[in-house]
Amino acid sequence: MKMDKLIEKLSRRLSHKNLITMIVILSVSIIAFLGVIFRNDITLPLSNLTSPVEDSNAASMPPLVVIDPGHGGSEPGAGSGQINEKDITLAISLEVEKILNEKHIDNILTRRDDTAVSLEDRTKLANEKKCSLFISIHNNSFTDPASHGILTTYNPYSPTGESNAEIMQSKLKTLGMFNRKIVPRPNLYVLRRTEMPSLLLEIGFISNKNDLKLLTSSDFQKKCAVQIVKGIEEILETNATASSESSSED
Ligand SMILES: [Zn+2]
């Protein structure tokens, strides 16, 4: 009888212990579970709070380049027979886009097909996206068919305009066209209305026989795109270094 009571008591105590153990495990689990939820509740708003601070620091943002193929749709630009400036500028721009994508440089084209886009919409897009660099691609034309060559135009009121144009032209002059160097153009709409460094490239003369032959060659268009991207990369690098140096001086 005594033995029976002892066993009963022991088994009660054991089950009591088991119950306590279960309660402890359950409590720990609930606390751990709540902890996960609680921690997530804190990190979400915290991360939301910190990201705009990072966004406001333009130097730490990956660069975004807007490529602007001149003309389009009902605005063919300069022409020679069946050949229109709008088609050449688009072909070169699409090659530039391809290389930028391969190099993982963020980019937007103001048009990707044969559509008319107003100058206002082109600059508005670049300003709204707060892009790092705006590159407009055109071809030249003149009444004298002897005029030929490649040049980079810039806004003389932009602090980096001239130096950026020098960088770009140093790449373009290797393409085998006559080097017309850099030209300040204070009245060009897209250069004046863009709120970031911008350049307008005049890739050869459609009105010149030799330039036109190059411009319509897909091989030249590709080589041209390679040099434009080299210019873009060097300009982005130079401007990023300049802005990080100026911010460290503050
Ligand atoms: Zn044009």
Residues whose N, C-alpha, C, O or C-beta is under 5 A from the ligand:
A	BS01	ZN	G70 G77 H138 N139
